[in-house]
Amino acid sequence: MSVTFPRGFSAAGVAAGIKEHGGLDLALVVNNGPDHAAAAVFTTNRCQANPVIWSRQAVADGRIDAVVLNSGGANCYTGSQGFQTAHAEAEAVAEGLGVSAGDVVVCSTGIIGHQLPKQRVLEGIAAAIQQLSEDGGDVAARAIMTTDTKPKTATFEHPSGWRIGGIAKGSGMIAPGMATMLVVLATDAVLDSDTLNGALHQAVDVSFNRLDVDGCMSTNDSVTALASGASDVPADPTEFTQALSQVATELAAAIQDDAEGASHTIDIEVVHAATVDEAVTVGRSVGRNNLFKTAIAGNDPNWGRVLAAVGTTDAQFDPFDIDVTINGTRVCHAGAPDVDPAEVEFSTRAVHVLIDLKVGEATATLRTSDLTHEYVEINSEYES
């Protein structure tokens, strides 16, 4: 049931006619209470979509009653008409549920610069309200897909009884700068908005912000967390943060596995760095390196491309004392060739790259994928 696994939530997904080729394209997630605590993290891209502009204002007071999401159009760079559409979406949800439009988050995903068909969207909202169900989380997850090939969901249940559930969409245009996709996380734990906000930011930092498929930051990225309190069980903040991070990490891994055109998922683990931030910086530099990514696509363990990418960072390391291990085979030791790269095993989709900087105790893992012909084909034909 994903986002409706926690008590106090209902959801729906409908075909509103937004997508040119039909199919589910509008989702609604509703917090039925008794509590309505909320937090959100948005893209740091300075070029932001109308839904992000609206939703920043809506979540500022720490209360959200519903999240409406559409695929088939980003509603970004659509002028005042586009902002009016986002506002109208919130008003339609509010009127149908008997809540305030200022307590509705709006999310959109799709092509930039295309106006959403406002009337179809509003009719879709009306239909979604009629179809709200405690079992509606899975269909809502399908309704927010764009180039995704499968829905992305995750759940968690604490021994004391509180639960977390989430849905996500994301396949391309994935790079840290907040989150990198559309996500709704829900919990029935008893939490105030400040605690939820702190937990969400920590969870995003170790999950979505360490996912970097193609280095392209979206204008629409939004992660919204809702707390209903319906379990009537207060959550320990530390335990809740750990659980939320686990759910977020599962969703990030699902996005990585569904990356556009990918033939390999790649986990880049950086160890013995001076700081966690430096470990992340090194991992991200390698993960964004097109030469490295295309090498992996060709099953080529070209570790020189790894070192070249590490060298572009300002992290602390000795350039002649770095080890690189690919899928368990150490191909570079102390900045020199080690085992014959031909011995690296590429029989599985998953690729693990271990980079040992040998300067400290910090570690971090960045998730990415390879770069293939199919990725180019998908994105060269995205608008046409």
Secondary structure, DSSP 4 states (H G I P E B T S, - for coil): -GGGSSTTEEEEEE--S-STT-S--EEEEEE--S--EEEEEE---SS--HHHHHHHHHHTTSB-SEEEEEESB---S-HHHHHHHHHHHHHHHHHHHTS-GGGEEEEEES-TT----HHHHHHHHHHHHHT-BTTTHHHHHHHT-SS-SS-EEEEEE-TTS-EEEEEEE-SSS---SS-SSEEEEEE-SB--HHHHHHHHHHHHHHTGGGB-SSS---SS-EEEEEE--TT--BPPHHHHHHHHHHHHHHHHHHHHHT-TT-S-EEEEEEEEESSHHHHHHHHHHHHT-HHHHHHHHTT---HHHHHHHHTTS-----TTS-EEEETTEEEEETTEE-S-GGG----SSEEEEEEE--S-SEEEEEEEE---HHHHHHHHSS--
